[in-house]
Amino acid sequence: MRQHCLYILFTLLSLTALKANATTDNNTTSDNTQRKKVAVVLSGGGAKGTAHIGVLRVLEKAGIPVDIITGTSMGSIVGGLYSIGYNAAALDFLVTNINWKRVLSDNTSILNPNLAEREKEHTYIISRPLNRSNNRIKHSGGLIHGTNLASLFSRLTVGFHDSIDFNSLPIPFACVATDIITNTEYVFHSGKLSTAMRASMAIPGVFTPVRQDSMVLVDGGLRNNYPADVARAMGADIVIGVSVQGNPKTANDIMGTGDIISQIIDVNCLNKYEENWNATDIPIKVNVKGFSTASFTKTAIDSLIIRGEEAAMQHWDELVALRDSLGLDSDYAVNRAATAGEEPVPQSVYLNAIEFENVDSADQVFVSTKHSLNVNDSISSDQIEDIIMTLQSGLSYSNVGYSLMRNHDGYMLRITAGSKNLSAINLGVRFDTEEMVALQANLRYVLQTKTPLTLEFTGRLGKRIMAKADAVLTPVNFSKVSLSYIFRHNDINIYNNGDRAYNITYNQHTLNLMLMSIHIRNFSLDLGAKWDFYHYQDVLWGSDGNNNEIDNEHYYSYHLNMHYNSENAWFFTTRGSRFDAGYAYYTDNLVRRGDEPGFGVINAMWRTTFSLNSRLAVQPMIYGRVLIGRDIPMILQNTIGGSWFGHYVEQQMPFSGVNNIEFVENALIGCQVKAQQRIMDNNYIIASITAAQNAARFENLLDHGPDLGYQASYYYNSIFGPLGATVGYSERTSKPFIYVNLGFRF
């Protein structure tokens, strides 16, 4: 929700800037005399290219008119958006508030991923669609399709989706891509603006190339990373250039794989660089030391924009002299001429035509019905995002995009899609000191049925083995129906006050019928029935154990669960809340448990996160689980231990300072306060304290004092998941522990 509000605020900011700066002619002075044309040239450089925004801010402050703008890679993105009316303030707001980690990935939906999709994103380190054509798997040509990036560009360039002459934009614009078929540069002077920007920054091997006619287009930096010659060819009399190219590396600077790749890119980007740089009237070189092409964190972007300002301010006298030479007054305000469109990002538009490209007719009907997509009706940008998400995650299309083009008194919406990926594979791996190594794989297959039917197969190898098969039917409405079979093999040590009491090995077979599953962005509601069968293979009792055998058992149960999650990150959260609640009723004959009523389970958890500053966050949490009934079977009793819910068994609740499983009484309520301090960009120190009360009956919870636990952790946030270690101590166990976790949790 916050991200959505940011986009609305950004839209208002950019529209205000347009109205304030609009005029009729960018190339005349106040006395209508013709003046020289000024071009701004922006180099490529990945995240380092956000420094261009700081330079543009200084140019606006100095009153320098921009008549032509050219760019490559990130320079094409900043330049393209600037050319259609975004000022420096609006661009600053955009790049510092966008979720770059999601945008620069193929994770479903930039703004509104549902809870199931978010969980997958933070379970698997490799996710690949498998599209079969003529019985051969087709590859995209890049690790990232760039669907989210293309969707972002479409959102930001609404009003400019037609194939247009870029000279007709409020500021004439051009950007450079590289055709790897002929190894030549290709200059975009016309076409679809978002496609041109996407092609110019398609890093080879990372992003899927853009195919246009007989060309395969990738990052323009390979042939012309600083296109001053393009600006001259467009009629520029004066060129102001911005380079974010780092200083040349020496042999001592190249120590690892990342340095080698960076050097290869830098060397290839030298084509034409020197001659273009020497042809620049005011060359502005930004100090980008300490930053890389992948420095897309908010802290790094803020610093780069400031460095861009500092570099431009070093040329302040030259900029003022240029303004004076153009015959402009000292109080001259930068003008904008909105000639090719009226609104860069309208939040809602009226549709008088709808087209689908490469989408099956049955899927067109499904999407139109599900999202109430109709001609002669209005549609918002958020509704379009939901449609894109349905086509991607629900119907498994790749490279889904859209165009909004002016059409008489409204807009025509064209939704385009690539191949339909009937299957996808996901792989995860993790290591911890309790289980050592664990692997998990997931295969997803979509059947070509009128109502979307998805089959999923998941397998886990490790100390805990799991195999799962799901069949999910997605009707037109937002409710799903699913049937799952799950096999679990668990080998678990059970502790009592810190001492190992016994080990239990068992197989669990589960059939889960989900009668209703409603997913709406951050919210889900599930209603279903389950059958569980527990087959106990081995129980090894400690010296204090009773050595009793455990009989196999089965249960039929009915479940109602509600989940809400608005947290901005799965692990290192800095804002948002999470709430989970559920009720379950267990029987052994569908109605009762033997001759007595069944037993019930109530569970709930609420937590929220407050950012005290840009690096420090505090997260209070309260949680509990209450068992209602007599003779609760051991396998379903309350357990605590570990740092997250469901660590070893489904009903396990976290407790600071307790690392293994401990059984507790039938009623438990706990509260935890966690403090998280970020160091540099991706390093975190985390401390937490937990207090919990448990008793045989709910009304006796306050008969004694709480158990207390404490722990501290260090973690590094990597693309493979959290990497780090935890130390802890609790009054319950009276023993310290150390736990190492490397990778996502599953």
Disulfide bonds with the S-S distance in Angstrom:
none
